Amino acid sequence: MDRRPLVLAQHGLRARQRPQPFLRQFSQRHVVHGEQACQATLTIVIVAGRKLCSVTDDLRDQVHAAARRARVAADELVLATRERKDTALLEMAAALRKRTPEILKANRKDLDAGKAAGLPDNILDRLTLTEARVDGVATGLETVAGLPDPVGQVITGGILPNGLELKQVRVPMGVVGMVYEGRPNVTVDAAGLALKSGNAALLRGSSTAENSNTTLVGVLRDALESVNLPADSVQLLPCHDRASVTHLITARGLVDLVIPRGGSGLINAVVEQATVPTIETGVGNCHVYVDSHADLDMAESIVLNAKTRRTSVCNAAESLLVHKDVADEFVPRITKALQQESVTIHGDEQFARQPDVLGATDDDWGTEYLSLDIAAKVVDSLDEAVQHIATYGSGHSEAIVTSDVAAARRFTARVDAAAVFVNASTAFTDGAEFGMGAEIGISTQKLHARGPMGLTELTSSKWVVWGEGHTRPKA
């Protein structure tokens, strides 16, 4: 058994080097940290007559126990028919609508606490649930129920010359952990997509959304039980101690996949520390490039929509690039239009000549504002726009406005992002808009999942091989 002494300065205990195999070990429960107490196990290891102490936080045991329960649930889900899963999804949607007042009451507690804590407006917007938003996530569950079940789909297959029959089929990941910030809608989206794809979900939300998430998960678990599917298919992990994230993302063998969704700090911390396989959902420093052959009416409409539709989401445009050939006309026009929508422009030298435009710094080009701010620059060519995006973009969503097909094809071929738009707003990078019903996140990496992640991205595959006593000849 590997017990590593921890540094417990507040108790006057000093960590020692990792001991050699011990002779005796025993444990005793203690409560530490006074009123903020949680139980911990004090393990006393006796090595060559010396007592060495370590503390094992019960939080780890809670997370691991939840993962084990999730494994049991996942083993049942893998055998569930599409009809059973779809019935559960529809029941979950109906329960959300029926219990909307209860959900909104819980959400109001989170919003009041968030305002008292001074959370910025964009964070409060993400945290906010309304009757329409609850109905929206319920509709997402209904849409997911109407989608084909990916589990068991045959990806490829055939019969080998020796008669072996091969099939590569889609299978659930198993136990999927989700680490996310104050967005209670993610709780429902993740639970629904996990269920349909045959996975059990371990949800580690933010403490800012604790009341909302607790109520939502309670509603979903009740709905699962009502249709005789395991309630432990959806579990909410403790959210007040960051150690619960550590215990989740290092639970290799108990958890099959972790997906972080939030700001760059959260995502980087999970990706760098996880020993469980991780799908990275990146931040969104999205650009709109207005080409020399752009319809300027269209360009204005797209820029305004991409920037102002909803500033707190990752598909919002944070940067504007304008070709020099249309800059004299478009820069004053778009500056006025953005400012009428209360957008603050952080511009290069040409934009900064306009009234009330702030001079851009190097930091502005790489910033995900999530607010009514945008960085703006005039470029000499499409190639310069592509290079700027390559330097400062986050690989999320990029758009070009142009009537030149050749320019559009060059842009879409060269820009390295999860989604590239021609004459359309970046706001469309969304699982629901892409026909997925909902999304568990938007992946900016280049593995099997890239862009909005729906049902298919929550599955793996296995090879199923049928023979008739086949044996392979010796080499």
C-alpha positions as CSV (number, residue, x, y, z in Angstrom):
1,M,0.0,0.0,0.0
2,D,1.3,3.4,-1.0
3,R,0.7,6.1,1.7
4,R,2.4,9.4,1.1
5,P,2.6,11.7,4.1
6,L,1.1,15.1,3.5
7,V,2.3,18.4,4.8
8,L,0.1,19.4,7.7
9,A,1.6,22.5,9.0
10,Q,-1.6,23.6,10.8
11,H,-1.2,20.5,13.0
12,G,2.5,20.7,13.5
13,L,3.2,17.6,11.5
14,R,6.0,17.4,9.0
15,A,6.0,15.3,5.9
16,R,8.8,12.8,5.6
17,Q,10.3,11.1,2.7
18,R,8.2,8.2,1.3
19,P,8.8,5.3,3.8
20,Q,10.1,1.9,3.0
21,P,7.6,-1.0,3.3
22,F,6.0,-0.6,6.7
23,L,5.6,-3.1,9.5
24,R,2.3,-2.0,11.0
25,Q,-0.4,0.4,10.1
26,F,-3.7,1.5,11.7
27,S,-6.2,4.3,11.2
28,Q,-8.5,6.5,13.2
29,R,-11.2,9.0,12.2
30,H,-10.6,12.6,13.2
31,V,-12.4,15.8,12.5
32,V,-10.2,18.7,11.5
33,H,-10.5,22.4,10.5
34,G,-13.0,23.3,13.2
35,E,-16.4,24.6,11.9
36,Q,-15.4,23.9,8.3
37,A,-14.8,20.3,9.3
38,C,-14.8,17.3,7.1
39,Q,-13.9,13.9,8.2
40,A,-10.4,12.6,7.5
41,T,-8.6,9.4,8.1
42,L,-5.4,9.7,10.1
43,T,-3.2,6.8,9.1
44,I,-0.3,6.0,11.4
45,V,2.4,3.9,9.8
46,I,5.1,2.4,12.0
47,V,8.4,1.9,10.2
48,A,11.4,0.7,12.2
49,G,9.9,2.0,15.4
50,R,9.0,5.4,13.9
51,K,5.5,6.8,13.6
52,L,4.8,8.5,10.2
53,C,1.4,10.1,9.7
54,S,-0.6,10.9,6.6
55,V,-4.2,12.1,6.1
56,T,-6.5,10.7,3.5
57,D,-9.3,13.1,2.8
58,D,-12.8,11.5,2.7
59,L,-13.5,13.6,-0.3
60,R,-11.4,11.3,-2.4
61,D,-13.4,8.4,-1.0
62,Q,-16.7,10.2,-1.9
63,V,-15.6,10.8,-5.5
64,H,-14.3,7.3,-6.0
65,A,-17.4,5.8,-4.5
66,A,-19.5,7.9,-6.9
67,A,-17.4,6.6,-9.7
68,R,-17.9,3.0,-8.7
69,R,-21.7,3.5,-8.5
70,A,-21.5,5.1,-11.9
71,R,-19.7,2.0,-13.2
72,V,-22.5,-0.1,-12.0
73,A,-25.0,2.2,-13.7
74,A,-23.0,2.2,-16.9
75,D,-23.0,-1.6,-17.0
76,E,-26.8,-1.5,-17.0
77,L,-27.0,1.4,-19.5
78,V,-24.9,-0.5,-22.1
79,L,-27.7,-3.1,-22.3
80,A,-30.5,-0.5,-22.4
81,T,-32.5,-0.4,-25.6
82,R,-33.0,2.9,-27.4
83,E,-36.7,2.8,-26.4
84,R,-35.8,2.7,-22.7
85,K,-33.3,5.5,-23.0
86,D,-35.6,7.7,-25.1
87,T,-38.4,7.1,-22.7
88,A,-36.1,8.3,-19.9
89,L,-35.1,11.4,-21.9
90,L,-38.7,12.4,-22.5
91,E,-39.6,11.8,-18.9
92,M,-36.6,14.0,-17.9
93,A,-37.8,16.8,-20.2
94,A,-41.4,16.6,-18.8
95,A,-40.1,16.7,-15.2
96,L,-38.0,19.8,-15.9
97,R,-41.0,21.6,-17.2
98,K,-43.2,20.4,-14.4
99,R,-40.7,21.5,-11.7
100,T,-39.6,24.7,-13.3
101,P,-40.7,26.9,-10.4
102,E,-38.6,24.8,-8.0
103,I,-35.6,25.0,-10.4
104,L,-35.9,28.8,-10.8
105,K,-36.2,29.2,-7.0
106,A,-32.9,27.4,-6.5
107,N,-31.3,29.4,-9.3
108,R,-32.4,32.6,-7.7
109,K,-30.4,31.7,-4.6
110,D,-27.3,31.2,-6.8
111,L,-27.9,34.5,-8.5
112,D,-28.4,36.4,-5.3
113,A,-25.2,34.9,-3.9
114,G,-23.3,35.6,-7.1
115,K,-24.4,39.3,-7.1
116,A,-23.5,39.6,-3.5
117,A,-20.0,38.2,-4.3
118,G,-19.6,40.7,-7.1
119,L,-19.6,38.2,-10.1
120,P,-19.3,40.0,-13.4
121,D,-22.4,40.3,-15.7
122,N,-21.2,37.8,-18.2
123,I,-20.8,35.1,-15.5
124,L,-24.2,36.0,-14.1
125,D,-25.7,35.7,-17.5
126,R,-24.3,32.1,-17.9
127,L,-25.6,31.3,-14.4
128,T,-29.1,32.6,-15.1
129,L,-32.0,30.2,-15.7
130,T,-35.3,31.5,-16.9
131,E,-38.5,29.7,-17.8
132,A,-37.5,29.9,-21.5
133,R,-34.0,28.6,-20.8
134,V,-35.4,25.6,-18.8
135,D,-37.8,24.9,-21.6
136,G,-34.9,25.1,-24.0
137,V,-32.9,22.5,-22.3
138,A,-36.0,20.3,-22.0
139,T,-36.5,20.7,-25.7
140,G,-32.9,19.7,-26.2
141,L,-33.5,16.4,-24.3
142,E,-36.5,15.8,-26.6
143,T,-34.4,16.4,-29.6
144,V,-31.8,14.0,-28.4
145,A,-34.4,11.4,-27.9
146,G,-35.4,11.7,-31.5
147,L,-31.8,11.2,-32.7
148,P,-30.5,7.8,-33.8
149,D,-28.8,5.8,-31.1
150,P,-25.1,5.6,-31.8
151,V,-24.5,2.5,-29.6
152,G,-24.2,-0.6,-31.7
153,Q,-23.9,1.3,-35.0
154,V,-21.5,-0.6,-37.4
155,I,-18.8,1.7,-38.5
156,T,-17.1,-0.7,-40.9
157,G,-16.8,-4.4,-41.4
158,G,-16.7,-7.3,-43.7
159,I,-15.5,-10.9,-44.1
160,L,-11.9,-11.7,-44.4
161,P,-10.5,-14.2,-47.0
162,N,-10.1,-16.7,-44.2
163,G,-13.8,-16.5,-43.3
164,L,-13.5,-14.3,-40.1
165,E,-16.4,-11.8,-39.9
166,L,-15.3,-8.4,-38.6
167,K,-17.4,-5.5,-37.4
168,Q,-16.3,-2.3,-35.8
169,V,-19.2,-1.1,-33.7
170,R,-19.8,2.0,-31.6
171,V,-19.8,1.5,-27.8
172,P,-20.2,3.8,-24.8
173,M,-17.2,5.3,-23.2
174,G,-18.5,4.1,-19.8
175,V,-18.1,6.6,-17.0
176,V,-17.7,10.2,-18.2
177,G,-16.7,13.0,-15.9
178,M,-17.7,16.6,-16.6
179,V,-15.9,19.6,-14.9
180,Y,-17.6,22.9,-15.7
181,E,-18.2,26.3,-14.4
182,G,-21.4,28.2,-13.5
183,R,-23.6,27.0,-16.3
184,P,-26.5,25.0,-15.0
185,N,-27.8,24.2,-18.5
186,V,-24.7,22.1,-19.0
187,T,-25.9,19.9,-16.2
188,V,-28.9,18.8,-18.3
189,D,-27.1,18.7,-21.6
190,A,-24.4,16.5,-20.3
191,A,-26.7,14.2,-18.5
192,G,-29.0,13.8,-21.5
193,L,-26.2,13.1,-24.0
194,A,-24.4,10.8,-21.7
195,L,-27.6,8.8,-21.1
196,K,-28.5,8.4,-24.8
197,S,-24.9,7.3,-25.6
198,G,-25.0,4.8,-22.9
199,N,-22.7,6.5,-20.4
200,A,-23.0,7.3,-16.8
201,A,-22.2,11.0,-15.9
202,L,-20.2,12.4,-13.0
203,L,-20.9,16.1,-12.9
204,R,-18.6,18.5,-11.1
205,G,-20.2,21.9,-11.4
206,S,-19.2,25.2,-9.9
207,S,-20.1,26.2,-6.3
208,T,-21.7,29.3,-7.8
209,A,-24.4,27.1,-9.3
210,E,-24.7,24.6,-6.4
211,N,-28.3,25.2,-5.7
212,S,-29.3,25.1,-9.4
213,N,-27.3,22.0,-10.1
214,T,-28.5,20.1,-7.0
215,T,-32.1,20.7,-7.9
216,L,-31.6,19.9,-11.6
217,V,-29.8,16.6,-10.8
218,G,-32.5,15.7,-8.3
219,V,-35.1,16.2,-11.0
220,L,-33.2,14.1,-13.5
221,R,-32.5,11.3,-11.0
222,D,-36.2,11.1,-10.0
223,A,-37.1,10.9,-13.7
224,L,-34.7,8.0,-14.2
225,E,-36.0,6.1,-11.3
226,S,-39.6,6.6,-12.5
227,V,-38.7,4.6,-15.7
228,N,-36.6,2.0,-13.9
229,L,-33.2,3.2,-15.0
230,P,-30.4,3.6,-12.4
231,A,-30.5,7.0,-10.7
232,D,-26.7,6.8,-10.5
233,S,-26.5,7.3,-14.2
234,V,-26.3,11.0,-13.2
235,Q,-24.4,12.1,-10.1
236,L,-23.3,15.5,-8.8
237,L,-19.9,15.6,-7.1
238,P,-19.0,17.9,-4.2
239,C,-18.2,21.4,-5.5
240,H,-16.8,23.4,-2.6
241,D,-13.3,21.9,-2.6
242,R,-11.1,21.9,-5.7
243,A,-9.7,18.7,-4.5
244,S,-12.8,16.9,-5.8
245,V,-11.7,17.9,-9.3
246,T,-8.3,16.4,-8.6
247,H,-9.8,13.2,-7.3
248,L,-12.0,12.9,-10.4
249,I,-9.4,13.6,-13.1
250,T,-6.9,11.2,-11.5
251,A,-9.3,8.4,-10.9
252,R,-7.8,6.3,-13.7
253,G,-9.5,2.9,-13.8
254,L,-12.7,4.3,-12.3
255,V,-13.4,7.1,-14.8
256,D,-13.0,6.6,-18.6
257,L,-13.1,10.2,-19.8
258,V,-13.1,13.7,-18.4
259,I,-14.3,16.8,-20.3
260,P,-13.5,20.2,-18.9
261,R,-15.7,23.1,-20.0
262,G,-15.1,26.6,-18.9
263,G,-12.4,29.3,-18.9
264,S,-8.8,28.8,-19.9
265,G,-7.6,28.4,-16.3
266,L,-10.0,25.5,-15.6
267,I,-9.3,23.8,-18.9
268,N,-5.5,24.1,-18.6
269,A,-5.5,22.8,-15.1
270,V,-7.5,19.7,-16.0
271,V,-5.6,18.9,-19.1
272,E,-2.2,19.4,-17.4
273,Q,-3.1,17.4,-14.2
274,A,-5.4,14.7,-15.5
275,T,-4.3,11.0,-15.6
276,V,-7.7,10.1,-17.0
277,P,-8.1,10.6,-20.8
278,T,-9.3,14.1,-21.5
279,I,-11.1,15.9,-24.3
280,E,-10.1,19.6,-24.3
281,T,-12.9,22.1,-24.9
282,G,-11.1,25.4,-25.6
283,V,-11.9,29.0,-25.2
284,G,-13.3,31.0,-28.0
285,N,-11.2,33.9,-29.4
286,C,-13.3,33.9,-32.6
287,H,-12.7,36.2,-35.6
288,V,-14.8,37.7,-38.4
289,Y,-12.8,38.6,-41.5
290,V,-14.4,41.0,-43.9
291,D,-12.8,40.4,-47.3
292,S,-12.2,42.8,-50.1
293,H,-15.1,41.3,-52.0
294,A,-17.6,41.4,-49.1
295,D,-21.1,42.6,-49.3
296,L,-20.8,45.3,-46.7
297,D,-24.5,45.1,-45.6
298,M,-24.1,41.4,-45.0
299,A,-20.8,42.0,-43.2
300,E,-22.3,44.5,-40.8
301,S,-25.2,42.2,-40.0
302,I,-22.8,39.2,-39.4
303,V,-20.4,41.2,-37.3
304,L,-23.2,42.6,-35.1
305,N,-24.8,39.2,-34.6
306,A,-21.5,37.4,-33.9
307,K,-20.5,40.0,-31.3
308,T,-23.7,41.1,-29.6
309,R,-26.2,38.2,-29.8
310,R,-24.8,36.9,-26.5
311,T,-21.4,38.0,-25.3
312,S,-20.9,35.4,-22.6
313,V,-20.7,32.4,-24.9
314,C,-17.6,30.9,-26.5
315,N,-18.8,31.3,-30.0
316,A,-19.1,35.1,-29.8
317,A,-16.8,37.1,-32.0
318,E,-14.0,38.7,-30.1
319,S,-11.9,40.1,-33.1
320,L,-12.7,41.8,-36.3
321,L,-10.4,41.9,-39.3
322,V,-11.1,44.2,-42.3
323,H,-9.4,44.1,-45.7
324,K,-7.7,47.4,-46.5
325,D,-9.6,47.7,-49.9
326,V,-12.9,48.2,-48.1
327,A,-11.6,49.8,-44.9
328,D,-12.2,53.4,-45.8
329,E,-15.9,52.6,-46.2
330,F,-16.4,49.8,-43.7
331,V,-14.4,51.0,-40.7
332,P,-16.5,54.1,-40.0
333,R,-19.7,52.2,-40.7
334,I,-19.0,49.2,-38.5
335,T,-17.6,51.4,-35.7
336,K,-20.8,53.4,-35.5
337,A,-22.9,50.3,-35.7
338,L,-21.0,48.5,-32.9
339,Q,-21.0,51.6,-30.7
340,Q,-24.7,51.9,-31.1
341,E,-24.9,48.4,-29.5
342,S,-22.6,49.6,-26.6
343,V,-19.6,47.7,-27.9
344,T,-16.2,49.1,-26.9
345,I,-13.7,48.8,-29.8
346,H,-10.0,48.1,-29.2
347,G,-8.6,49.1,-32.6
348,D,-5.4,49.4,-34.5
349,E,-4.2,52.7,-35.9
350,Q,-6.9,53.0,-38.6
351,F,-9.7,52.1,-36.3
352,A,-8.4,54.3,-33.5
353,R,-8.9,57.3,-35.8
354,Q,-12.7,56.9,-35.2
355,P,-14.3,58.6,-32.2
356,D,-14.2,56.8,-28.9
357,V,-12.2,53.8,-30.1
358,L,-9.5,52.6,-27.7
359,G,-6.0,51.9,-29.0
360,A,-5.4,48.1,-29.1
361,T,-2.6,46.5,-27.2
362,D,-0.9,43.2,-28.0
363,D,-3.0,41.6,-25.3
364,D,-6.2,42.6,-27.0
365,W,-5.6,40.4,-30.0
366,G,-5.6,37.2,-27.9
367,T,-8.3,38.1,-25.4
368,E,-11.6,36.3,-25.0
369,Y,-13.6,39.2,-23.7
370,L,-16.9,37.6,-23.1
371,S,-18.3,41.1,-22.9
372,L,-19.3,44.0,-25.1
373,D,-15.7,44.5,-26.3
374,I,-14.0,43.6,-29.6
375,A,-10.5,43.9,-31.0
376,A,-10.4,45.3,-34.6
377,K,-7.7,45.6,-37.2
378,V,-7.2,46.4,-40.9
379,V,-5.2,43.8,-42.8
380,D,-3.5,44.0,-46.2
381,S,-4.6,40.7,-47.5
382,L,-6.5,37.5,-46.9
383,D,-3.2,35.8,-46.1
384,E,-2.4,38.4,-43.4
385,A,-5.9,37.7,-41.9
386,V,-5.2,34.0,-41.9
387,Q,-1.8,34.5,-40.3
388,H,-3.3,36.8,-37.6
389,I,-5.9,34.1,-36.8
390,A,-3.2,31.4,-36.7
391,T,-1.2,33.6,-34.2
392,Y,-4.0,34.7,-31.9
393,G,-7.0,32.4,-32.5
394,S,-8.0,29.6,-30.2
395,G,-9.1,27.1,-32.8
396,H,-12.8,27.5,-32.1
397,S,-14.7,29.3,-34.8
398,E,-13.7,31.7,-37.6
399,A,-15.7,33.4,-40.3
400,I,-15.1,35.1,-43.6
401,V,-17.5,37.4,-45.4
402,T,-16.9,37.4,-49.1
403,S,-18.5,37.0,-52.5
404,D,-15.3,35.6,-54.0
405,V,-15.5,31.8,-54.0
406,A,-11.8,31.4,-54.5
407,A,-11.1,33.6,-51.4
408,A,-13.6,31.6,-49.4
409,R,-12.1,28.3,-50.4
410,R,-8.6,29.5,-49.6
411,F,-9.8,30.8,-46.2
412,T,-11.6,27.6,-45.3
413,A,-8.6,25.4,-46.4
414,R,-6.0,27.4,-44.5
415,V,-7.7,28.4,-41.3
416,D,-7.2,25.8,-38.6
417,A,-10.3,25.8,-36.4
418,A,-13.1,23.5,-35.3
419,A,-15.6,25.4,-37.3
420,V,-15.1,27.8,-40.3
421,F,-18.0,29.8,-41.7
422,V,-18.5,31.5,-45.0
423,N,-21.0,34.4,-45.0
424,A,-22.5,33.3,-41.6
425,S,-22.1,34.2,-38.0
426,T,-19.9,32.3,-35.6
427,A,-22.9,32.2,-33.3
428,F,-24.0,29.0,-35.1
429,T,-21.2,26.9,-33.5
430,D,-23.6,25.1,-31.3
431,G,-24.7,21.5,-30.9
432,A,-28.4,22.4,-31.2
433,E,-27.8,24.5,-34.3
434,F,-25.8,21.6,-35.8
435,G,-28.7,19.2,-35.3
436,M,-27.2,17.4,-32.3
437,G,-30.0,18.4,-30.0
438,A,-27.5,19.5,-27.4
439,E,-23.8,19.5,-26.9
440,I,-21.5,18.4,-24.1
441,G,-18.9,21.0,-25.2
442,I,-17.0,22.3,-28.2
443,S,-13.7,20.5,-28.7
444,T,-10.8,22.5,-30.1
445,Q,-8.4,19.7,-30.2
446,K,-7.7,17.4,-33.2
447,L,-8.6,13.9,-31.9
448,H,-11.7,12.0,-32.6
449,A,-13.9,14.8,-31.3
450,R,-13.7,18.3,-32.8
451,G,-16.2,21.1,-32.8
452,P,-19.6,20.6,-31.1
453,M,-19.6,17.3,-29.3
454,G,-22.8,15.3,-29.5
455,L,-23.7,11.6,-29.2
456,T,-21.2,10.2,-31.6
457,E,-18.3,11.9,-29.9
458,L,-19.3,10.3,-26.6
459,T,-18.7,6.8,-28.0
460,S,-15.7,4.7,-28.7
461,S,-15.6,1.6,-30.8
462,K,-14.7,-2.1,-30.5
463,W,-14.0,-4.8,-33.0
464,V,-16.3,-7.8,-32.8
465,V,-14.9,-10.8,-34.6
466,W,-16.8,-14.0,-35.4
467,G,-15.1,-17.2,-36.3
468,E,-15.8,-20.9,-36.6
469,G,-12.9,-22.4,-34.7
470,H,-10.4,-20.2,-36.5
471,T,-6.8,-20.4,-35.3
472,R,-3.9,-18.4,-36.5
473,P,-1.0,-20.4,-38.0
474,K,2.3,-20.3,-36.2
475,A,4.9,-17.8,-37.6
